[in-house]
């Protein structure tokens, strides 16, 4: 089966409590109040209360918090270390 529309990579934050991801990502660590993932050379870490993770499709996810307390995005260097 062929896809009609090729989806590009996309990340959005809504109301400072919901993160939407489209495109490939790697889930590194998930706890009841935080998540760490990698996406296209970036490491994204979120902390908050009331965390919910929904995998919408094969390469997309919705991460929601009742209250998002911290959002950290760090670019990885070519050697794999964080900048």
C-alpha positions as CSV (number, residue, x, y, z in Angstrom):
1,X,0.0,0.0,0.0
2,X,1.3,3.4,-1.0
3,X,0.8,6.6,1.1
4,X,-1.1,9.3,-0.6
5,X,0.7,12.1,1.2
6,X,4.2,11.9,2.6
7,X,4.2,13.4,6.1
8,X,7.2,15.6,7.0
9,X,8.6,15.8,10.5
10,X,6.7,18.1,12.8
11,X,6.7,19.1,16.5
12,X,4.2,21.4,18.1
13,X,3.4,22.6,21.6
14,X,-0.2,23.6,22.4
15,X,-1.3,25.5,25.5
16,X,2.0,24.7,27.1
17,X,0.7,21.3,28.1
18,X,0.5,19.2,25.0
19,X,3.3,18.1,22.6
20,X,2.5,16.7,19.2
21,X,5.1,14.7,17.2
22,X,4.8,13.7,13.6
23,X,7.6,11.7,12.0
24,X,10.0,9.3,13.5
25,X,11.2,9.5,17.1
26,X,12.9,7.3,19.7
27,X,11.4,6.9,23.1
28,X,14.4,6.7,25.5
29,X,12.7,6.9,28.9
30,X,9.2,7.3,30.2
31,X,8.1,7.7,33.9
32,X,4.8,8.7,35.5
33,X,5.9,12.4,35.4
34,X,8.5,12.7,32.6
35,X,9.5,11.6,29.2
36,X,12.8,11.6,27.3
37,X,12.9,11.1,23.5
38,X,15.2,11.7,20.6
39,X,14.1,13.1,17.3
40,X,16.4,14.0,14.3
41,X,19.5,14.8,16.3
42,X,17.7,16.5,19.2
43,X,17.0,15.2,22.7
44,X,13.7,16.4,24.1
45,X,12.9,16.0,27.8
46,X,9.6,17.0,29.5
47,X,8.7,17.0,33.2
48,X,5.3,17.7,34.7
49,X,2.2,16.4,36.5
50,X,-0.6,14.3,35.1
51,X,1.4,12.9,32.2
52,X,-0.3,10.9,29.4
53,X,1.3,9.3,26.3
54,X,-0.8,8.4,23.3
55,X,0.7,6.8,20.2
56,X,-1.6,8.0,17.4
57,X,0.0,6.3,14.4
58,X,3.2,4.4,13.7
59,X,5.3,7.6,13.6
60,X,3.3,10.1,15.6
61,X,2.5,10.7,19.3
62,X,0.6,13.0,21.6
63,X,2.2,13.8,25.0
64,X,-0.1,15.7,27.4
65,X,0.5,17.1,30.9
66,X,-2.0,18.6,33.4
67,X,0.9,21.0,34.2
68,X,4.1,21.1,32.2
69,X,6.9,22.2,34.5
70,X,10.0,21.8,32.3
71,X,10.7,21.4,28.6
72,X,14.3,21.0,27.5
73,X,15.5,20.5,23.9
74,X,19.2,19.9,23.3
75,X,20.9,19.3,19.9
76,X,23.3,16.3,19.7
77,X,26.8,16.8,18.3
78,X,28.1,14.7,15.5
79,X,29.9,12.5,18.1
80,X,26.6,11.8,19.8
81,X,27.3,14.0,22.9
82,X,24.8,16.7,23.8
83,X,25.7,20.3,22.8
